[in-house]
Amino acid sequence: MNHVLIVDDDIDSATTMRELIGVERFSIAMAHTLRDARRQIAMQPPNLVLLDLQLPDGNGMELFADPNVSDESKVVLVTGHASLDSSIEALRQGAMDYLVKPVGLQRLENILSQFTQATPFSSSKSQCPALENNAKNGRFGRLWGRSAAMQRVYEQIGRVAATSVTVLITGESGTGKEVVAQTLHDLSARRSKPFLAVNCGAISPNLIESEIFGHEKGSFTGAERQHQGFFERAAGGTLFLDEVTEMPLELQVKLLRVLETGRFMRVGSTQSQETDVRIVAATNRQPTEAVTEGKLREDLLYRLNVFPIELPPLRERLSDVPLLAEHFLQAISEREGQLKTFNADALQQLCEYRWPGNVRELRNAVQRAYVMATTDEIGSEWLPRNDSTPAHADRLALPLQNDLVERAPESIRPPQPLMGGDEDTLNLPIGLSMAQAERLLIQATLKQCMYQKERTAAVLGISLKTLYNRLKDYANGAQDKQARDSG
């Protein structure tokens, strides 16, 4: 039986917590001071410590430095005096989570469930032999790959899937972050409940709060009826927040509150609702850089980053390319009703390409090759190659036409022609800001790719939704400038 230690100087609060946990499921000990807590830990190392922040003989976080606290012991901060600094510090010290008093029963149950459910990827092979055998053969849930990098990802997913721990998935665009989130859901106890994916960068900032939390009838112009948000529609299941760093900062505060309390309010409502949703978030940015750039709140980062999973780019697991390509080819063959196969030259070329657009680009390349192949055997003719398709930013050679320069705002027009001796080269003068250089590069790449946005995104190594967001920003900026000029 798992053992829980409750450390709280308020006897009534500790007793209430003990009743909520239930002695039939856990063995429970209580301590009301740091000294008592250390003595209890020495007598019986706990699986879970519910730790109050303010104790008579010191700060509860002093317990993190106690050598008797095992690495296997999970610590959850429970306090009525939570602050931004204390919450971040607790998570930095290694706290699994933190709860704000009064503790919601559902939030507590989500934490306790991690100690009462066996994970599907247990060290005991007899518990899930089919899953382990599939992983060794190259398939794990909805994921494909035999490389060591993917085996590590499989192990991480297997260990966290059956819990309710919040997961943050990082990786370049096209590496399969949503597929990982779906696999987490499929292997969890929530698999029979909804899995909903929200692209935080694709929803209008004016609508995203309503879409996520819902709204009441008449709460704003156009709200003609009550609307259930993603938190309500995903009840009991998993909510995947893709590109979470694109969420407006004011909404990040409200998301943080939901993660802390397990409660939310519809727009226009005065009554909060309890939610039971497992949060999986993802970003193609480096989270710490997003915090530095002001794109992500630091306290929200630590709340989301309870269990990080980093996906490797495809160029770092090229041994998986044939397996992935064959999988995509089989899928499209079944869908189109005509079986086609790769020849040896095609597979070799696939393995030599660097895949800047990652798995998404590989899937698109396989589909295009299938369509263009005139026989049942697909050769290398229609597949990308490093010497003709850019794979690295330092090899990117793009033409920049004069009309593109003329349409650029005056403030970012270079003082001298951008065309160098090589018409396939984009030269940028020193002195441009990163935003100005990025804009010219995106516009030039878009023209080079004949305005095919998916190909442009793959060449630039960004997601299609990121490209759409940038182009939308440029269009809005041009309209604002035009309005100012006309005014």
Contacts in CASP RR format, 6 or more apart in sequence:
PFRMAT RR
TARGET T0000
AUTHOR 0000-0000-0000
METHOD contacts of the structure
MODEL  1
MNHVLIVDDDIDSATTMRELIGVERFSIAMAHTLRDARRQIAMQPPNLVL
LDLQLPDGNGMELFADPNVSDESKVVLVTGHASLDSSIEALRQGAMDYLV
KPVGLQRLENILSQFTQATPFSSSKSQCPALENNAKNGRFGRLWGRSAAM
QRVYEQIGRVAATSVTVLITGESGTGKEVVAQTLHDLSARRSKPFLAVNC
GAISPNLIESEIFGHEKGSFTGAERQHQGFFERAAGGTLFLDEVTEMPLE
LQVKLLRVLETGRFMRVGSTQSQETDVRIVAATNRQPTEAVTEGKLREDL
LYRLNVFPIELPPLRERLSDVPLLAEHFLQAISEREGQLKTFNADALQQL
CEYRWPGNVRELRNAVQRAYVMATTDEIGSEWLPRNDSTPAHADRLALPL
QNDLVERAPESIRPPQPLMGGDEDTLNLPIGLSMAQAERLLIQATLKQCM
YQKERTAAVLGISLKTLYNRLKDYANGAQDKQARDSG
1 25 0 8 1.000
1 26 0 8 1.000
1 27 0 8 1.000
2 25 0 8 1.000
2 26 0 8 1.000
2 27 0 8 1.000
2 47 0 8 1.000
2 48 0 8 1.000
2 115 0 8 1.000
2 116 0 8 1.000
3 26 0 8 1.000
3 27 0 8 1.000
3 28 0 8 1.000
3 29 0 8 1.000
3 44 0 8 1.000
3 45 0 8 1.000
3 46 0 8 1.000
3 47 0 8 1.000
3 48 0 8 1.000
4 21 0 8 1.000
4 26 0 8 1.000
4 27 0 8 1.000
4 28 0 8 1.000
4 29 0 8 1.000
4 46 0 8 1.000
4 47 0 8 1.000
4 48 0 8 1.000
4 49 0 8 1.000
4 50 0 8 1.000
5 28 0 8 1.000
5 29 0 8 1.000
5 30 0 8 1.000
5 31 0 8 1.000
5 37 0 8 1.000
5 40 0 8 1.000
5 41 0 8 1.000
5 46 0 8 1.000
5 48 0 8 1.000
5 49 0 8 1.000
5 50 0 8 1.000
6 14 0 8 1.000
6 17 0 8 1.000
6 18 0 8 1.000
6 21 0 8 1.000
6 28 0 8 1.000
6 29 0 8 1.000
6 30 0 8 1.000
6 31 0 8 1.000
6 50 0 8 1.000
7 30 0 8 1.000
7 31 0 8 1.000
7 32 0 8 1.000
7 34 0 8 1.000
7 36 0 8 1.000
7 37 0 8 1.000
7 49 0 8 1.000
7 50 0 8 1.000
7 51 0 8 1.000
7 52 0 8 1.000
7 55 0 8 1.000
7 60 0 8 1.000
7 63 0 8 1.000
8 14 0 8 1.000
8 17 0 8 1.000
8 30 0 8 1.000
8 32 0 8 1.000
8 50 0 8 1.000
8 52 0 8 1.000
8 78 0 8 1.000
9 32 0 8 1.000
9 33 0 8 1.000
9 52 0 8 1.000
9 54 0 8 1.000
9 55 0 8 1.000
9 56 0 8 1.000
10 52 0 8 1.000
11 32 0 8 1.000
13 52 0 8 1.000
13 101 0 8 1.000
14 30 0 8 1.000
14 32 0 8 1.000
15 30 0 8 1.000
17 50 0 8 1.000
17 78 0 8 1.000
17 103 0 8 1.000
17 108 0 8 1.000
18 28 0 8 1.000
18 30 0 8 1.000
20 103 0 8 1.000
20 105 0 8 1.000
20 108 0 8 1.000
21 28 0 8 1.000
21 108 0 8 1.000
21 112 0 8 1.000
22 28 0 8 1.000
25 112 0 8 1.000
25 116 0 8 1.000
26 48 0 8 1.000
26 112 0 8 1.000
26 115 0 8 1.000
27 44 0 8 1.000
29 40 0 8 1.000
29 44 0 8 1.000
29 46 0 8 1.000
31 37 0 8 1.000
31 39 0 8 1.000
31 40 0 8 1.000
32 55 0 8 1.000
32 56 0 8 1.000
33 55 0 8 1.000
33 56 0 8 1.000
33 57 0 8 1.000
34 55 0 8 1.000
34 57 0 8 1.000
34 58 0 8 1.000
34 60 0 8 1.000
34 62 0 8 1.000
34 63 0 8 1.000
35 57 0 8 1.000
37 49 0 8 1.000
37 51 0 8 1.000
37 63 0 8 1.000
38 63 0 8 1.000
38 66 0 8 1.000
38 68 0 8 1.000
40 46 0 8 1.000
41 49 0 8 1.000
41 66 0 8 1.000
41 68 0 8 1.000
41 69 0 8 1.000
41 73 0 8 1.000
42 68 0 8 1.000
45 68 0 8 1.000
45 70 0 8 1.000
45 72 0 8 1.000
45 73 0 8 1.000
46 73 0 8 1.000
47 72 0 8 1.000
47 73 0 8 1.000
47 74 0 8 1.000
47 115 0 8 1.000
48 73 0 8 1.000
48 74 0 8 1.000
48 75 0 8 1.000
48 76 0 8 1.000
48 111 0 8 1.000
48 112 0 8 1.000
48 115 0 8 1.000
49 63 0 8 1.000
49 69 0 8 1.000
49 73 0 8 1.000
49 74 0 8 1.000
49 75 0 8 1.000
49 76 0 8 1.000
50 76 0 8 1.000
50 78 0 8 1.000
50 99 0 8 1.000
51 60 0 8 1.000
51 61 0 8 1.000
51 63 0 8 1.000
51 75 0 8 1.000
51 76 0 8 1.000
51 77 0 8 1.000
51 78 0 8 1.000
51 95 0 8 1.000
52 60 0 8 1.000
52 78 0 8 1.000
52 79 0 8 1.000
53 59 0 8 1.000
53 60 0 8 1.000
53 61 0 8 1.000
53 77 0 8 1.000
53 78 0 8 1.000
53 79 0 8 1.000
53 80 0 8 1.000
53 81 0 8 1.000
53 82 0 8 1.000
53 86 0 8 1.000
53 90 0 8 1.000
54 60 0 8 1.000
54 79 0 8 1.000
54 81 0 8 1.000
61 77 0 8 1.000
61 86 0 8 1.000
61 89 0 8 1.000
61 90 0 8 1.000
61 93 0 8 1.000
63 69 0 8 1.000
63 75 0 8 1.000
64 75 0 8 1.000
64 93 0 8 1.000
64 94 0 8 1.000
64 95 0 8 1.000
69 75 0 8 1.000
74 96 0 8 1.000
74 114 0 8 1.000
75 94 0 8 1.000
75 95 0 8 1.000
75 96 0 8 1.000
76 95 0 8 1.000
76 96 0 8 1.000
76 97 0 8 1.000
76 98 0 8 1.000
76 99 0 8 1.000
76 111 0 8 1.000
77 86 0 8 1.000
77 87 0 8 1.000
77 90 0 8 1.000
77 95 0 8 1.000
77 97 0 8 1.000
77 98 0 8 1.000
77 99 0 8 1.000
78 98 0 8 1.000
78 99 0 8 1.000
78 101 0 8 1.000
78 103 0 8 1.000
79 86 0 8 1.000
79 98 0 8 1.000
79 99 0 8 1.000
79 100 0 8 1.000
79 101 0 8 1.000
80 100 0 8 1.000
80 101 0 8 1.000
82 98 0 8 1.000
82 100 0 8 1.000
82 260 0 8 1.000
84 299 0 8 1.000
87 98 0 8 1.000
87 260 0 8 1.000
87 299 0 8 1.000
87 302 0 8 1.000
87 303 0 8 1.000
88 298 0 8 1.000
88 299 0 8 1.000
88 302 0 8 1.000
90 98 0 8 1.000
91 98 0 8 1.000
91 302 0 8 1.000
91 303 0 8 1.000
91 305 0 8 1.000
91 306 0 8 1.000
92 302 0 8 1.000
96 111 0 8 1.000
96 165 0 8 1.000
96 306 0 8 1.000
97 111 0 8 1.000
97 306 0 8 1.000
98 260 0 8 1.000
99 107 0 8 1.000
99 108 0 8 1.000
99 111 0 8 1.000
99 260 0 8 1.000
100 260 0 8 1.000
100 261 0 8 1.000
104 261 0 8 1.000
104 262 0 8 1.000
104 263 0 8 1.000
104 274 0 8 1.000
106 262 0 8 1.000
106 274 0 8 1.000
106 275 0 8 1.000
106 276 0 8 1.000
107 261 0 8 1.000
107 262 0 8 1.000
110 164 0 8 1.000
110 276 0 8 1.000
110 278 0 8 1.000
111 164 0 8 1.000
113 163 0 8 1.000
113 164 0 8 1.000
113 189 0 8 1.000
114 162 0 8 1.000
114 163 0 8 1.000
114 164 0 8 1.000
114 165 0 8 1.000
117 162 0 8 1.000
117 163 0 8 1.000
117 189 0 8 1.000
118 127 0 8 1.000
118 162 0 8 1.000
119 158 0 8 1.000
119 159 0 8 1.000
119 160 0 8 1.000
119 161 0 8 1.000
119 162 0 8 1.000
119 163 0 8 1.000
120 127 0 8 1.000
120 128 0 8 1.000
120 131 0 8 1.000
120 158 0 8 1.000
120 161 0 8 1.000
120 162 0 8 1.000
120 187 0 8 1.000
121 128 0 8 1.000
121 131 0 8 1.000
121 132 0 8 1.000
121 154 0 8 1.000
121 155 0 8 1.000
121 157 0 8 1.000
121 158 0 8 1.000
121 159 0 8 1.000
121 161 0 8 1.000
122 128 0 8 1.000
125 132 0 8 1.000
131 140 0 8 1.000
131 141 0 8 1.000
131 187 0 8 1.000
134 140 0 8 1.000
134 141 0 8 1.000
135 151 0 8 1.000
135 154 0 8 1.000
136 146 0 8 1.000
137 146 0 8 1.000
138 144 0 8 1.000
138 145 0 8 1.000
138 146 0 8 1.000
138 150 0 8 1.000
138 323 0 8 1.000
139 145 0 8 1.000
140 150 0 8 1.000
140 154 0 8 1.000
140 157 0 8 1.000
140 183 0 8 1.000
141 183 0 8 1.000
141 186 0 8 1.000
141 187 0 8 1.000
142 179 0 8 1.000
142 182 0 8 1.000
142 183 0 8 1.000
142 186 0 8 1.000
143 150 0 8 1.000
143 153 0 8 1.000
143 154 0 8 1.000
143 157 0 8 1.000
143 179 0 8 1.000
143 180 0 8 1.000
143 183 0 8 1.000
144 320 0 8 1.000
144 323 0 8 1.000
144 324 0 8 1.000
144 327 0 8 1.000
145 317 0 8 1.000
145 320 0 8 1.000
145 323 0 8 1.000
145 324 0 8 1.000
146 319 0 8 1.000
146 320 0 8 1.000
146 323 0 8 1.000
147 312 0 8 1.000
147 317 0 8 1.000
147 319 0 8 1.000
147 320 0 8 1.000
149 312 0 8 1.000
149 316 0 8 1.000
149 317 0 8 1.000
150 312 0 8 1.000
150 317 0 8 1.000
150 320 0 8 1.000
153 180 0 8 1.000
153 309 0 8 1.000
153 311 0 8 1.000
153 312 0 8 1.000
156 307 0 8 1.000
156 309 0 8 1.000
157 180 0 8 1.000
157 183 0 8 1.000
157 184 0 8 1.000
157 187 0 8 1.000
157 309 0 8 1.000
158 187 0 8 1.000
160 167 0 8 1.000
160 184 0 8 1.000
160 307 0 8 1.000
160 309 0 8 1.000
161 183 0 8 1.000
161 184 0 8 1.000
161 187 0 8 1.000
161 188 0 8 1.000
162 187 0 8 1.000
162 188 0 8 1.000
162 189 0 8 1.000
163 188 0 8 1.000
164 278 0 8 1.000
165 306 0 8 1.000
165 307 0 8 1.000
166 259 0 8 1.000
166 278 0 8 1.000
166 279 0 8 1.000
166 280 0 8 1.000
166 281 0 8 1.000
166 303 0 8 1.000
166 304 0 8 1.000
166 306 0 8 1.000
166 307 0 8 1.000
167 181 0 8 1.000
167 184 0 8 1.000
167 279 0 8 1.000
167 280 0 8 1.000
167 281 0 8 1.000
167 306 0 8 1.000
167 307 0 8 1.000
167 308 0 8 1.000
167 309 0 8 1.000
168 280 0 8 1.000
168 281 0 8 1.000
168 282 0 8 1.000
168 283 0 8 1.000
168 287 0 8 1.000
168 301 0 8 1.000
168 304 0 8 1.000
168 305 0 8 1.000
168 306 0 8 1.000
168 307 0 8 1.000
168 308 0 8 1.000
168 309 0 8 1.000
169 177 0 8 1.000
169 180 0 8 1.000
169 181 0 8 1.000
169 280 0 8 1.000
169 281 0 8 1.000
169 282 0 8 1.000
169 283 0 8 1.000
169 308 0 8 1.000
169 309 0 8 1.000
169 310 0 8 1.000
169 311 0 8 1.000
170 177 0 8 1.000
170 282 0 8 1.000
170 283 0 8 1.000
170 284 0 8 1.000
170 285 0 8 1.000
170 286 0 8 1.000
170 287 0 8 1.000
170 308 0 8 1.000
170 309 0 8 1.000
170 310 0 8 1.000
170 311 0 8 1.000
171 177 0 8 1.000
171 282 0 8 1.000
171 283 0 8 1.000
171 284 0 8 1.000
171 310 0 8 1.000
171 311 0 8 1.000
171 313 0 8 1.000
172 284 0 8 1.000
172 311 0 8 1.000
172 313 0 8 1.000
172 357 0 8 1.000
172 358 0 8 1.000
172 461 0 8 1.000
173 284 0 8 1.000
173 357 0 8 1.000
173 358 0 8 1.000
173 360 0 8 1.000
173 457 0 8 1.000
173 461 0 8 1.000
173 462 0 8 1.000
173 463 0 8 1.000
173 466 0 8 1.000
174 357 0 8 1.000
174 358 0 8 1.000
174 359 0 8 1.000
174 360 0 8 1.000
174 361 0 8 1.000
174 463 0 8 1.000
175 311 0 8 1.000
175 312 0 8 1.000
175 313 0 8 1.000
175 314 0 8 1.000
175 358 0 8 1.000
175 359 0 8 1.000
176 311 0 8 1.000
176 358 0 8 1.000
176 359 0 8 1.000
176 360 0 8 1.000
177 242 0 8 1.000
177 282 0 8 1.000
177 284 0 8 1.000
177 311 0 8 1.000
178 197 0 8 1.000
178 240 0 8 1.000
178 242 0 8 1.000
178 282 0 8 1.000
180 282 0 8 1.000
180 309 0 8 1.000
180 311 0 8 1.000
181 195 0 8 1.000
181 197 0 8 1.000
181 238 0 8 1.000
181 240 0 8 1.000
181 242 0 8 1.000
181 280 0 8 1.000
181 282 0 8 1.000
182 195 0 8 1.000
182 240 0 8 1.000
184 238 0 8 1.000
184 280 0 8 1.000
185 191 0 8 1.000
185 195 0 8 1.000
185 237 0 8 1.000
185 238 0 8 1.000
185 240 0 8 1.000
185 278 0 8 1.000
185 280 0 8 1.000
188 238 0 8 1.000
188 278 0 8 1.000
190 236 0 8 1.000
190 237 0 8 1.000
190 238 0 8 1.000
190 278 0 8 1.000
193 234 0 8 1.000
193 235 0 8 1.000
193 236 0 8 1.000
193 237 0 8 1.000
193 238 0 8 1.000
194 233 0 8 1.000
194 234 0 8 1.000
194 235 0 8 1.000
194 236 0 8 1.000
194 237 0 8 1.000
194 238 0 8 1.000
195 234 0 8 1.000
195 237 0 8 1.000
195 238 0 8 1.000
195 240 0 8 1.000
196 230 0 8 1.000
196 233 0 8 1.000
196 234 0 8 1.000
196 238 0 8 1.000
196 239 0 8 1.000
196 240 0 8 1.000
197 240 0 8 1.000
197 242 0 8 1.000
198 211 0 8 1.000
198 212 0 8 1.000
198 230 0 8 1.000
198 239 0 8 1.000
198 240 0 8 1.000
198 241 0 8 1.000
198 242 0 8 1.000
199 242 0 8 1.000
199 243 0 8 1.000
199 465 0 8 1.000
200 208 0 8 1.000
200 241 0 8 1.000
200 242 0 8 1.000
200 243 0 8 1.000
200 244 0 8 1.000
200 245 0 8 1.000
200 246 0 8 1.000
200 247 0 8 1.000
201 242 0 8 1.000
201 243 0 8 1.000
201 246 0 8 1.000
201 247 0 8 1.000
201 465 0 8 1.000
201 469 0 8 1.000
202 243 0 8 1.000
202 465 0 8 1.000
202 468 0 8 1.000
202 469 0 8 1.000
203 211 0 8 1.000
205 248 0 8 1.000
208 247 0 8 1.000
208 248 0 8 1.000
208 251 0 8 1.000
209 251 0 8 1.000
209 254 0 8 1.000
209 267 0 8 1.000
210 220 0 8 1.000
210 223 0 8 1.000
210 227 0 8 1.000
210 229 0 8 1.000
210 267 0 8 1.000
211 229 0 8 1.000
211 230 0 8 1.000
212 229 0 8 1.000
212 230 0 8 1.000
212 231 0 8 1.000
212 251 0 8 1.000
212 255 0 8 1.000
213 229 0 8 1.000
213 230 0 8 1.000
213 231 0 8 1.000
213 254 0 8 1.000
213 264 0 8 1.000
213 265 0 8 1.000
213 266 0 8 1.000
213 267 0 8 1.000
214 227 0 8 1.000
214 228 0 8 1.000
214 229 0 8 1.000
214 231 0 8 1.000
214 232 0 8 1.000
214 266 0 8 1.000
214 267 0 8 1.000
215 223 0 8 1.000
215 226 0 8 1.000
215 227 0 8 1.000
215 266 0 8 1.000
215 267 0 8 1.000
215 268 0 8 1.000
215 269 0 8 1.000
216 223 0 8 1.000
216 226 0 8 1.000
216 266 0 8 1.000
216 267 0 8 1.000
216 268 0 8 1.000
216 269 0 8 1.000
217 223 0 8 1.000
217 224 0 8 1.000
217 225 0 8 1.000
217 226 0 8 1.000
218 224 0 8 1.000
218 268 0 8 1.000
219 266 0 8 1.000
219 267 0 8 1.000
219 268 0 8 1.000
219 269 0 8 1.000
220 267 0 8 1.000
220 268 0 8 1.000
223 267 0 8 1.000
226 266 0 8 1.000
227 266 0 8 1.000
229 266 0 8 1.000
230 239 0 8 1.000
231 239 0 8 1.000
231 258 0 8 1.000
231 264 0 8 1.000
231 275 0 8 1.000
231 277 0 8 1.000
232 273 0 8 1.000
232 275 0 8 1.000
234 277 0 8 1.000
235 275 0 8 1.000
235 276 0 8 1.000
235 277 0 8 1.000
236 276 0 8 1.000
236 277 0 8 1.000
236 278 0 8 1.000
237 276 0 8 1.000
237 277 0 8 1.000
237 278 0 8 1.000
238 277 0 8 1.000
238 278 0 8 1.000
238 279 0 8 1.000
238 280 0 8 1.000
239 277 0 8 1.000
239 278 0 8 1.000
239 279 0 8 1.000
239 280 0 8 1.000
240 280 0 8 1.000
240 281 0 8 1.000
240 282 0 8 1.000
241 247 0 8 1.000
241 255 0 8 1.000
241 279 0 8 1.000
241 280 0 8 1.000
241 281 0 8 1.000
241 282 0 8 1.000
242 281 0 8 1.000
242 282 0 8 1.000
243 282 0 8 1.000
243 283 0 8 1.000
243 284 0 8 1.000
243 463 0 8 1.000
243 465 0 8 1.000
243 466 0 8 1.000
244 281 0 8 1.000
244 282 0 8 1.000
244 283 0 8 1.000
244 296 0 8 1.000
244 304 0 8 1.000
245 283 0 8 1.000
245 285 0 8 1.000
245 287 0 8 1.000
245 290 0 8 1.000
245 295 0 8 1.000
245 296 0 8 1.000
246 295 0 8 1.000
246 469 0 8 1.000
247 255 0 8 1.000
249 294 0 8 1.000
249 297 0 8 1.000
252 296 0 8 1.000
252 297 0 8 1.000
252 300 0 8 1.000
253 297 0 8 1.000
254 264 0 8 1.000
255 300 0 8 1.000
256 297 0 8 1.000
256 299 0 8 1.000
256 300 0 8 1.000
256 303 0 8 1.000
257 263 0 8 1.000
257 264 0 8 1.000
258 264 0 8 1.000
258 275 0 8 1.000
259 279 0 8 1.000
259 300 0 8 1.000
259 303 0 8 1.000
259 304 0 8 1.000
260 303 0 8 1.000
262 274 0 8 1.000
262 275 0 8 1.000
263 272 0 8 1.000
263 273 0 8 1.000
263 274 0 8 1.000
263 275 0 8 1.000
264 272 0 8 1.000
264 273 0 8 1.000
264 275 0 8 1.000
265 271 0 8 1.000
265 272 0 8 1.000
265 273 0 8 1.000
266 273 0 8 1.000
279 304 0 8 1.000
281 304 0 8 1.000
283 290 0 8 1.000
283 296 0 8 1.000
284 462 0 8 1.000
284 463 0 8 1.000
284 466 0 8 1.000
285 295 0 8 1.000
285 296 0 8 1.000
287 296 0 8 1.000
287 301 0 8 1.000
287 305 0 8 1.000
288 301 0 8 1.000
290 296 0 8 1.000
290 301 0 8 1.000
291 297 0 8 1.000
291 298 0 8 1.000
291 301 0 8 1.000
313 355 0 8 1.000
313 358 0 8 1.000
314 320 0 8 1.000
314 321 0 8 1.000
314 324 0 8 1.000
314 355 0 8 1.000
314 357 0 8 1.000
314 358 0 8 1.000
314 359 0 8 1.000
314 361 0 8 1.000
314 362 0 8 1.000
315 354 0 8 1.000
315 355 0 8 1.000
315 356 0 8 1.000
315 391 0 8 1.000
318 351 0 8 1.000
318 355 0 8 1.000
319 351 0 8 1.000
321 350 0 8 1.000
321 351 0 8 1.000
321 355 0 8 1.000
321 362 0 8 1.000
322 347 0 8 1.000
322 350 0 8 1.000
322 351 0 8 1.000
324 359 0 8 1.000
324 362 0 8 1.000
324 363 0 8 1.000
325 342 0 8 1.000
325 347 0 8 1.000
325 350 0 8 1.000
325 362 0 8 1.000
325 366 0 8 1.000
326 342 0 8 1.000
328 362 0 8 1.000
328 363 0 8 1.000
328 366 0 8 1.000
328 367 0 8 1.000
329 340 0 8 1.000
329 341 0 8 1.000
329 342 0 8 1.000
329 366 0 8 1.000
329 370 0 8 1.000
329 378 0 8 1.000
332 366 0 8 1.000
332 367 0 8 1.000
332 370 0 8 1.000
333 339 0 8 1.000
333 340 0 8 1.000
333 370 0 8 1.000
336 370 0 8 1.000
338 376 0 8 1.000
339 376 0 8 1.000
340 370 0 8 1.000
340 373 0 8 1.000
340 376 0 8 1.000
340 377 0 8 1.000
340 378 0 8 1.000
341 376 0 8 1.000
341 377 0 8 1.000
341 378 0 8 1.000
342 350 0 8 1.000
342 377 0 8 1.000
342 378 0 8 1.000
342 379 0 8 1.000
343 377 0 8 1.000
343 378 0 8 1.000
343 379 0 8 1.000
343 380 0 8 1.000
345 379 0 8 1.000
345 380 0 8 1.000
346 369 0 8 1.000
346 378 0 8 1.000
346 379 0 8 1.000
346 380 0 8 1.000
346 383 0 8 1.000
348 380 0 8 1.000
349 380 0 8 1.000
349 383 0 8 1.000
349 385 0 8 1.000
350 362 0 8 1.000
350 365 0 8 1.000
350 383 0 8 1.000
352 385 0 8 1.000
352 386 0 8 1.000
353 383 0 8 1.000
353 384 0 8 1.000
353 385 0 8 1.000
353 386 0 8 1.000
353 389 0 8 1.000
353 391 0 8 1.000
354 386 0 8 1.000
354 391 0 8 1.000
354 392 0 8 1.000
355 361 0 8 1.000
355 362 0 8 1.000
355 391 0 8 1.000
356 390 0 8 1.000
356 391 0 8 1.000
356 392 0 8 1.000
356 458 0 8 1.000
356 459 0 8 1.000
356 460 0 8 1.000
356 461 0 8 1.000
357 457 0 8 1.000
357 458 0 8 1.000
357 461 0 8 1.000
360 458 0 8 1.000
361 384 0 8 1.000
361 458 0 8 1.000
364 454 0 8 1.000
364 458 0 8 1.000
365 383 0 8 1.000
365 384 0 8 1.000
368 382 0 8 1.000
369 378 0 8 1.000
369 379 0 8 1.000
369 382 0 8 1.000
369 383 0 8 1.000
370 378 0 8 1.000
372 381 0 8 1.000
372 382 0 8 1.000
373 379 0 8 1.000
373 382 0 8 1.000
389 459 0 8 1.000
390 396 0 8 1.000
390 397 0 8 1.000
390 459 0 8 1.000
396 426 0 8 1.000
396 445 0 8 1.000
396 459 0 8 1.000
397 422 0 8 1.000
397 424 0 8 1.000
397 425 0 8 1.000
397 426 0 8 1.000
398 424 0 8 1.000
398 425 0 8 1.000
398 426 0 8 1.000
398 441 0 8 1.000
398 444 0 8 1.000
398 445 0 8 1.000
398 448 0 8 1.000
399 423 0 8 1.000
399 424 0 8 1.000
399 426 0 8 1.000
399 444 0 8 1.000
399 447 0 8 1.000
399 448 0 8 1.000
400 418 0 8 1.000
400 419 0 8 1.000
400 426 0 8 1.000
400 440 0 8 1.000
400 444 0 8 1.000
401 447 0 8 1.000
402 419 0 8 1.000
404 440 0 8 1.000
404 443 0 8 1.000
404 444 0 8 1.000
404 447 0 8 1.000
405 413 0 8 1.000
405 414 0 8 1.000
405 417 0 8 1.000
405 418 0 8 1.000
408 439 0 8 1.000
408 440 0 8 1.000
408 443 0 8 1.000
409 478 0 8 1.000
409 481 0 8 1.000
411 436 0 8 1.000
412 432 0 8 1.000
412 436 0 8 1.000
412 439 0 8 1.000
412 440 0 8 1.000
414 428 0 8 1.000
414 429 0 8 1.000
414 432 0 8 1.000
415 429 0 8 1.000
416 429 0 8 1.000
418 426 0 8 1.000
418 427 0 8 1.000
418 428 0 8 1.000
418 429 0 8 1.000
418 440 0 8 1.000
419 427 0 8 1.000
420 427 0 8 1.000
426 440 0 8 1.000
426 441 0 8 1.000
426 444 0 8 1.000
428 437 0 8 1.000
428 440 0 8 1.000
428 441 0 8 1.000
432 440 0 8 1.000
438 470 0 8 1.000
439 470 0 8 1.000
439 474 0 8 1.000
441 460 0 8 1.000
442 456 0 8 1.000
442 460 0 8 1.000
442 467 0 8 1.000
442 470 0 8 1.000
442 471 0 8 1.000
442 474 0 8 1.000
443 474 0 8 1.000
445 456 0 8 1.000
445 459 0 8 1.000
445 460 0 8 1.000
446 453 0 8 1.000
446 456 0 8 1.000
446 471 0 8 1.000
448 456 0 8 1.000
448 459 0 8 1.000
449 455 0 8 1.000
449 456 0 8 1.000
449 459 0 8 1.000
453 464 0 8 1.000
453 467 0 8 1.000
453 468 0 8 1.000
453 471 0 8 1.000
454 464 0 8 1.000
456 467 0 8 1.000
457 463 0 8 1.000
457 464 0 8 1.000
457 466 0 8 1.000
457 467 0 8 1.000
460 467 0 8 1.000
END
